[in-house]
Amino acid sequence: MYQEKIITPPSGIRMIAVFFALILLCGLLAMATQSFLVLEIILIACGILILPGFIINNPNEAKVLTLFGQYVGTVKTDGFFWVNPLTIKRKVSLKARNLNGHQIKVNDKLGNPIEIAAVVVWQIKETAKATFAVEDYLQYVSIQSEAAVRHLANIFPYDNFEDEEATITLKDGAEKVSSLLEAELSERLSRAGIEVVEARISHLAYAQEIASAMLQRQQATAVIAARKLIVEGAVGMVEMALDRLSEKNIVELDEERKAAMVSNLLVVLCGDRNVQPVVNTGTLYN
């Protein structure tokens, strides 16, 4: 319904020559005789009507032309032109623009309140849709961008602490999340003839009411992961020590002595403090 039609109007230089020719002709007629008064008035009126038809189109700029409520076409070529002086001319910028979205509070897939914001780079691709399909394309971009960010936050968890099966999270899946956001925005804004150049998450954090609790949970998870790694390494080292002692025939250990050695080595390797040496003057059995 609002298919863009690109037109190239005649050069304005030619119409300037016609305008000055009319002025010169009026002057000559005025000096010649008064009997051409009506013709002079007509020529002057024609000259005045020519002036509103001149337009200057700058680079990355377009003029949308309408005549008596009907869409005539769009001038996208930069330069100096002349169009029908009765047409209404709307200037539309084709430059890329940034939308720095506001931080909004929304629940993620697991219901956790989070704060999220996005930066969208967009530009007008079809001037007819941007002019006639929506009331205000600037407001339309702002509202639809916020709606897309809210929808994206609702379908993915913030992280995979609570949802270990999640393959995409808002925190770690930056490239995939940005790609999905860009695709959804392109679909939403196509109605207004707007092309999404890039869309990125610019702010992501837990809401203030749960930020402290989530930080403690992340710290606890990090400590558990570190302890697990330490224990796995310590078990490997104890196993290697027992194997080497057995291979070298340095000492023969029964099951009770092995258990004591394993206990001591695990305490030394897994402890979070420096070990204090103890001299044993007795034996294991007294």
N, C-alpha and C positions, 0 to 999 in steps of 0.2 A: 504493500500500500504506500509505503514511503521509500520507494526505490530512488536512490540518488541518481541524478542526471547531471553530468558534468558538461558545461557549455564554455565556449570561448568567444566572448563578445568582440565586436570590432575595436580596433585601436582608438584610444581617446585622442591621439594626435590628429587624426583625420577630422574628427568632429570639432576640434579646436579651430582647425583651418576653416571649416564651414561656419563656425560661430563668428569668427572675425570677418569672414566674407560678407555675412549678413549685416554686421555692423557697418562695414564700409559701404555696402549698397544703400543702407538707410541714410548714411551721411551724404552720399552723392545725390540721392533723390530729394533730400531736404534742401540741398543747395540749388538744385535745378528748378523746382517748382513746388507749389503748395497743393497741387491737384492730386498728388499721390499720398495724401495724408492717410487714407485708409490702408493702403498698401504698406506704408511705413509702420503703422500700428501692428499690422499682421506680422511683418518681419521682426519687429521688436519682441512681440509675443513669442514667436518661434525661437528667437535667441534666448529668451528667458526660460523657455521649456527645455532647451538643450542643456543648460547648466546642471540641473539635478541628476542628469544621466551619467555624469563623470564619476568614476570610482577608481580608487587606488588600492590594489591588492598587494599586501606585503608578503614576504616569504613565510611559509607555514601559517597561512591565513586563508580563509575562504569567505565568500559572500553568498548567502542563500537568498535567492530572489523569488518574490511572490508578486503576482499581479491579480488584483481583484479577488483575493482569497485562494488563488490557485498557484501551486508550486511550478515555477518556471524552470529553474535549474540552479546549479551551484558553480560559481567561478572559483577554481582552485589555482589557476595559473597566476603567478605574480606579475604585476605590471600595471599599466595605465590603460583603462578601457572605458567604453561608453555603452550603457545599457538603456533600455526603455526608461525614461525619466519617471514614469508612473509606477514603476515597480518599487516594492518595499525591500530594502536591503538589510539583511541581518549579518553582522560580522561574527564569525565562528573561528576560534583559535584551534589550529591543528597541532600545536606544540605538546610535547609530553609534560604531564603534570604529576606532582606527588601528592598523595593523600596520606597524611600521618594520622592514623586512626587513634581515637581516644582509648585509654585503658578501660576495659569493661570487665565486670565481674560476672562469671558464668560458671556453671557446674560442668566438670568433665564427665567422661563416660561412667566413672565410678561414683559420681555424685559429690566429689570434692570441690569446694569453691576455689576457683583460681582467678587470677587477673591476667588478661591477655590483650594484646594490641597488635596491629599489623600496619605495614607500609605498602601502599599500592601505587605503582607507576602506570598511568593510563593516558590514552590520547583518543581523540575523536577520529573515527575511521569513516563513518557515513554521516555527513552533515544533515541530510534530510531527516533521518531517524532522531538524531540528537535534538533537532529543532522542533519537530512535529510529533514524535511518538511519546515524549515525556514532557511534563510541565516545566521542570527545572533539572537539567542533566547534572548539575553540580550537586544538588541535594540528593538526586537519585543515586549517584555514585557513592555518596557518603552513607546513606541508609542501607543500600544493598551490600556494601562492604562490611558494615557492622553485622548484618544478618548472616553473611557468609562465614565470618569469623566465629560467631556464636554457634552456628551449625557444625563447624569443624571441631570446635572444642567439645561439643556434646557427643561426638562419635569416636573420640580417642581419649584414652587415659593420659593423665599428666606424665606418669612414669609407669614402669612395670613392677613396682614393689608389691602392689596388691593384686595385679593381674599379670602373672608371670608368662601367660600364654600370648600376651599382646605383642605382635610383631612390629607395630608402629605406635610410637608414643609422641606426644607433643614435645617432650623434652629432648629426646634423642633422635627422632626422625625428622630433622629439620628439612632436608632436601625433599623427602616424600611429602611431608605436610605442606610445604610451600608449593609443590607441584599440584597437589589436590586443591589448595586454596586458589591458585591461579586458574585452574580449570573451572571451578565452580563460579568464580567471579566472571570469567569470560562468558559463561552461559547466562548468568544473571544480567550482565550489562550489554549483551548483544542486542537486546530490545531497543536500547538507546543508541545503537551504532557506535559503541565504545569498545576499543581494543585494550586488553590488559597486557601491558608489556612485562611487568614483573610484580609479584606479590610475595612478601616475606613477613614472618612473625618478628616483630620488633621488641616485644616485651612479653615475658611469660614468668609467672611466679604464683605460689600459693597465696590465697587471700590472707589478710593479716590475722584473722581469728584462728587460723590453723597453721600458720607459718612456723610458729615455735614448736608445735608438736611434730610437724613433718620434718623439721630440722633434726630434732632428737631421734626420730625414727631413722632418718638417713645416716646419722652418726652411728646409731646402734647397728644398723645393717653393715656399715663399713667396718666396724670393729669385729663383728661376727665373721665377715668374709676374711679379714686379716688373720683372725685366730684360726680359722679353718685352714688357711694356707700354711700357717706356722705348724699346726699339728701334723698336717700331711708331710711337710718337710722333716719334722722331728721323727716321725715314725720311719721314714725312709732312712734317715741317718742311723737310728737305733738298729734297724735291720741290717744295714751295711756294716755296722760295728760288730754285731754278733757274728755275721758271716766271716768277716776278716779275722776275728779272734779264733774262730773254728778252723779256718784254712791255715793259719800260721801255727796252730797248736801252741799258742802262747799260754793259755790257761783253759782248764776244763771246768765248765760250769754246769751244775745240775739245774733242774727246773726252778728251784727256789732262789738260787743265786742269779739266774737269768732274770727272774721276775724283779729282784731287788735292783739289778743293774738297769733294767728297762725303766723302772720307776724313777731311779736317780737321774738317768739321762733325759727323761721326759720333763722332769722338774727343771733341770738345767736349761734345756732347749726351749721350753714353752713358757718359762717364767718371764714376767715383765720387769723384774728387778735383777740387779747383779747378784750372783750366787756367792754365798759366804762359805768358804771351805771349812770342812770339819774333819779332824783327824780321828780315825777310828782305831783305838788301841786294842780292841778286842776282836772277836770274830763274829761272823754272821749269826752264830748259834748261841752266843752267851753275851 
